[in-house]
Amino acid sequence: MEYKLVFSTGYENDLESLQKQFKGDVLLLDEQNDNYYELNFVTLDRLKQEFDRRYICYVENNMVILHEITKENIIRSISELHKWRFYKQWVPLTQEQIEKYYYPREKWVYFSVSIPEQFL
């Protein structure tokens, strides 16, 4: 199984993601079905900052918690997410949502992600 990981605001390095401890400009393209899924990556430290005593709960759509937000960690996480079948809970974005929140496409940077056979 093949996916394309899309960094919709471009990609030069991991510096900004490492500093913010959050990356929310990521799409996952299932080329087989031509569906895009939104993924939001956050660290535990960032959650601790956001989730203080004022809040009862913290919810983020399609949230993935990583120790560090780097391109390599994001790519590696896709196989794990697939292995755990989280993709069955994802709802594809509509074309309208993609255009509203992720365009212009000229900035998109793609990375290929192959899911190992044992995770299928």
BAFI-3210 file (N, C-alpha, C; in Angstrom, 3 decimals, decimal comma, padded with zeros to 6 digits):
// residues 120
n [1|2|3|4|5|6|7|8|9|10|11|12|13|14|15|16|17|18|19|20|21|22|23|24|25|26|27|28|29|30|31|32|33|34|35|36|37|38|39|40|41|42|43|44|45|46|47|48|49|50|51|52|53|54|55|56|57|58|59|60|61|62|63|64|65|66|67|68|69|70|71|72|73|74|75|76|77|78|79|80|81|82|83|84|85|86|87|88|89|90|91|92|93|94|95|96|97|98|99|100|101|102|103|104|105|106|107|108|109|110|111|112|113|114|115|116|117|118|119|120]
n.u [000,848|000,506|001,016|000,799|002,388|001,606|002,951|001,446|002,156|004,641|008,091|011,149|012,869|012,945|012,835|010,871|008,649|009,764|010,207|007,606|006,277|004,128|002,330|000,216|-000,359|-000,584|-001,414|-002,702|-002,548|-004,440|-003,792|-004,973|-007,726|-008,060|-008,387|-008,057|-006,729|-006,805|-004,197|-003,004|-000,205|001,292|003,221|003,805|004,682|003,715|000,979|000,751|001,207|-001,013|-003,186|-004,289|-005,450|-007,798|-009,229|-011,444|-011,209|-009,174|-009,314|-008,489|-008,988|-008,100|-005,648|-002,241|000,150|003,469|006,905|008,807|008,356|009,138|009,972|010,789|009,824|007,095|006,635|007,343|005,349|003,041|002,922|002,604|000,128|-001,437|-001,092|-002,393|-004,902|-006,102|-006,771|-009,297|-011,035|-010,782|-012,080|-012,563|-011,450|-013,434|-013,423|-013,898|-013,134|-010,397|-009,541|-010,218|-008,691|-006,109|-004,986|-002,749|-001,910|000,589|002,501|002,691|004,472|005,547|005,875|006,679|005,113|005,432|003,589|004,471|004,141|003,350|001,697|-000,620]
n.v [-001,174|002,194|005,549|009,104|011,619|014,875|017,999|020,809|023,491|023,605|022,443|022,756|022,280|020,799|022,646|024,677|023,059|021,557|023,588|024,682|022,412|021,272|020,336|021,064|021,170|018,992|016,551|013,384|011,405|008,966|007,287|005,221|005,416|008,047|009,872|012,444|012,935|014,667|015,288|015,895|016,696|016,513|017,201|015,626|017,476|019,888|019,394|019,381|022,066|023,238|021,982|022,821|023,360|024,725|023,488|020,801|018,728|017,787|017,937|017,078|016,862|013,906|013,615|013,017|011,884|012,584|012,147|013,926|016,376|015,722|015,388|012,763|011,294|011,714|010,456|007,798|007,291|006,862|004,215|002,894|003,920|002,855|000,124|-000,112|000,335|002,862|004,394|003,627|005,164|007,674|010,433|011,292|014,370|016,885|018,190|020,898|021,561|020,986|022,876|025,247|025,232|024,274|025,079|027,275|024,759|024,808|025,103|022,669|019,892|016,664|013,421|010,052|007,224|004,003|001,224|-001,459|-004,937|-006,620|-004,978|-004,704]
n.w [000,000|-000,790|000,179|-000,109|001,546|002,346|002,758|003,164|003,288|002,337|002,623|004,193|006,325|009,637|011,652|012,445|013,157|015,235|017,100|017,548|018,287|017,099|014,210|011,722|009,052|007,419|005,067|004,162|001,425|000,006|-002,614|-003,958|-003,540|-004,026|-001,923|000,494|003,718|006,788|009,039|012,303|014,085|017,246|020,203|023,419|025,305|024,246|024,456|027,237|027,746|026,490|027,666|030,362|033,757|033,291|031,342|030,576|028,833|025,998|022,624|019,365|015,965|014,308|015,669|016,253|018,408|018,967|020,007|019,049|016,565|013,542|010,080|009,460|011,691|011,379|008,899|009,582|011,439|009,967|009,025|011,470|012,288|010,287|010,784|013,233|012,422|012,446|010,290|009,520|010,937|009,948|008,181|004,881|003,431|001,884|-001,474|-001,396|001,274|001,129|-000,775|000,581|002,996|002,428|000,027|-001,756|-004,134|-005,230|-003,284|-002,077|-000,828|-001,476|-000,033|-000,341|001,123|002,096|003,070|005,034|004,188|006,356|007,822|006,514]
ca.u [000,000|001,268|000,404|001,611|002,295|001,653|003,145|000,736|002,786|006,018|009,008|012,577|013,518|012,046|013,068|009,629|007,857|010,428|009,996|006,185|005,836|002,839|002,314|-001,161|-000,528|-000,259|-002,463|-002,308|-003,275|-004,608|-003,885|-005,839|-009,104|-007,995|-008,900|-007,119|-007,075|-006,092|-003,512|-002,426|000,841|001,556|004,046|003,264|004,993|002,762|-000,309|000,815|001,059|-002,370|-004,197|-004,102|-006,583|-009,017|-009,917|-011,900|-010,640|-008,472|-009,619|-008,041|-009,316|-006,998|-004,441|-001,205|001,110|004,838|007,871|009,349|007,694|010,091|009,491|011,033|008,884|005,764|006,602|007,327|004,079|001,966|002,860|002,021|-001,298|-002,074|-001,059|-003,407|-006,185|-006,700|-007,290|-010,723|-011,793|-010,577|-013,093|-011,885|-011,802|-014,104|-012,622|-014,112|-012,280|-008,999|-009,301|-010,348|-007,681|-004,784|-004,480|-002,485|-001,203|001,969|003,387|002,676|005,651|005,090|006,790|006,069|005,100|005,058|003,174|004,994|003,149|002,839|000,729|-001,824]
ca.v [000,000|003,436|006,836|010,302|012,562|016,206|019,155|021,758|024,814|023,416|021,814|023,027|021,535|020,518|023,624|025,279|022,018|021,225|024,698|024,803|021,115|021,029|020,473|020,836|021,409|017,704|015,744|012,050|011,050|007,558|007,364|004,148|005,914|009,479|010,568|013,167|012,933|015,661|014,777|016,921|016,112|017,309|016,512|015,579|018,750|020,889|019,089|019,840|023,521|023,571|021,328|023,162|023,095|025,397|022,625|019,492|017,760|018,355|017,106|017,580|015,882|013,119|013,975|012,011|012,378|012,143|012,722|015,072|016,579|015,788|014,726|011,322|010,729|011,738|009,389|006,503|007,113|006,455|002,744|002,511|004,257|001,860|-001,154|-000,052|000,531|004,166|004,944|003,307|006,221|008,944|010,849|012,040|015,770|017,216|019,070|022,246|021,711|021,014|024,172|026,320|025,213|023,766|025,641|026,846|023,481|025,046|024,997|021,305|019,039|015,285|012,361|008,735|006,376|002,624|000,450|-002,822|-006,019|-007,155|-004,037|-004,639]
ca.w [000,000|-000,912|000,491|-000,295|002,640|001,761|003,625|002,301|003,302|001,912|003,575|004,040|007,405|010,765|012,706|012,935|013,820|016,497|018,028|017,887|018,786|016,466|012,755|011,312|007,614|006,814|004,452|003,739|000,208|-000,352|-004,074|-004,440|-003,506|-004,282|-000,744|001,346|005,135|007,571|010,227|013,162|014,910|018,440|021,194|024,779|025,965|023,748|025,081|028,626|027,707|026,049|028,492|031,770|034,643|032,814|030,393|031,024|027,886|024,842|021,464|018,073|014,930|013,743|016,392|016,406|019,399|018,732|020,938|018,330|015,274|012,431|008,862|009,568|012,666|010,766|007,889|010,280|012,157|009,052|009,067|012,757|012,238|009,411|011,504|014,286|011,729|012,703|009,042|009,398|011,607|009,259|007,211|003,819|003,246|000,620|-002,332|-000,866|002,456|000,680|-001,404|001,568|004,050|002,063|-001,226|-003,125|-004,291|-005,668|-002,117|-001,557|-000,960|-001,327|000,367|-000,491|002,303|001,794|004,233|004,947|003,990|007,609|008,393|005,649]
c.u [000,891|000,411|001,346|001,338|002,499|001,876|002,629|001,317|004,261|006,852|010,437|013,367|012,514|012,087|011,771|008,767|008,450|010,200|008,546|005,635|004,440|003,016|000,927|-001,414|-000,320|-001,514|-001,871|-003,184|-003,259|-004,847|-004,821|-007,295|-009,204|-008,641|-007,763|-007,648|-006,203|-005,471|-002,902|-001,452|001,175|002,443|003,340|003,512|004,027|001,381|-000,346|000,632|-000,387|-003,431|-003,939|-005,401|-007,881|-009,859|-010,328|-011,306|-009,949|-008,707|-009,131|-008,356|-008,050|-005,651|-003,518|-000,159|002,470|005,742|008,511|008,663|008,776|009,481|009,644|010,079|007,468|005,640|006,529|005,990|002,962|001,820|002,226|000,518|-002,054|-002,159|-002,161|-004,806|-006,880|-007,305|-008,777|-011,604|-011,703|-011,688|-012,375|-012,365|-012,534|-013,161|-012,734|-013,228|-010,807|-008,671|-009,321|-009,162|-006,265|-004,227|-003,669|-001,626|000,256|002,967|003,528|003,980|005,215|006,228|006,043|006,180|004,596|004,709|003,701|003,862|002,553|001,805|-000,549|-002,905]
c.v [001,233|004,635|007,930|011,202|013,945|017,223|020,336|023,171|024,729|022,739|022,198|022,242|021,397|021,587|024,204|024,264|021,632|022,328|024,788|023,550|020,764|021,179|020,094|021,085|020,133|017,014|014,382|011,682|009,551|007,551|006,316|004,624|007,402|010,287|011,236|013,148|013,967|014,987|015,941|016,261|017,065|016,498|016,503|016,894|019,850|020,658|019,573|021,352|023,925|023,111|021,619|022,954|023,773|024,491|021,300|018,411|018,510|017,420|017,815|016,493|015,209|013,472|012,768|012,600|011,742|012,760|013,969|015,156|016,800|015,064|013,215|010,655|010,688|010,603|008,015|006,248|006,604|004,934|002,258|002,784|003,241|000,506|-001,212|000,221|001,859|004,767|004,653|004,364|007,556|009,193|011,661|013,488|015,943|018,098|020,514|022,514|021,817|022,378|025,304|026,386|024,879|024,306|026,884|025,585|023,653|024,907|023,562|020,579|017,626|014,375|011,042|007,952|005,004|001,896|-000,971|-003,858|-006,510|-006,237|-003,944|-005,570]
c.w [000,000|-000,539|000,027|000,906|002,040|002,873|002,805|002,316|002,921|002,983|003,218|005,065|008,546|011,853|013,284|013,691|015,161|017,534|018,483|018,549|018,277|014,968|012,279|009,844|006,803|006,292|004,113|002,559|000,027|-001,855|-004,657|-004,528|-003,802|-003,158|000,000|002,769|005,842|008,792|010,990|014,121|016,052|019,386|022,544|025,517|025,521|024,346|026,527|028,703|027,414|027,041|029,961|032,535|034,194|031,922|031,022|030,122|026,757|023,673|020,208|017,056|014,408|014,365|016,531|017,340|019,123|019,789|020,343|016,975|014,220|011,248|008,977|010,556|012,102|009,756|008,555|010,973|011,254|009,042|010,363|012,784|011,384|010,124|012,561|013,734|012,054|011,444|008,855|010,055|010,876|008,255|006,141|003,772|001,925|-000,197|-001,847|000,354|002,058|000,087|-000,384|002,528|003,598|000,751|-000,939|-003,171|-004,687|-004,519|-001,622|-001,844|-000,606|-000,884|000,233|000,804|001,892|003,075|004,067|004,872|005,299|008,272|007,577|006,122]
res [m|e|y|k|l|v|f|s|t|g|y|e|n|d|l|e|s|l|q|k|q|f|k|g|d|v|l|l|l|d|e|q|n|d|n|y|y|e|l|n|f|v|t|l|d|r|l|k|q|e|f|d|r|r|y|i|c|y|v|e|n|n|m|v|i|l|h|e|i|t|k|e|n|i|i|r|s|i|s|e|l|h|k|w|r|f|y|k|q|w|v|p|l|t|q|e|q|i|e|k|y|y|y|p|r|e|k|w|v|y|f|s|v|s|i|p|e|q|f|l]
***
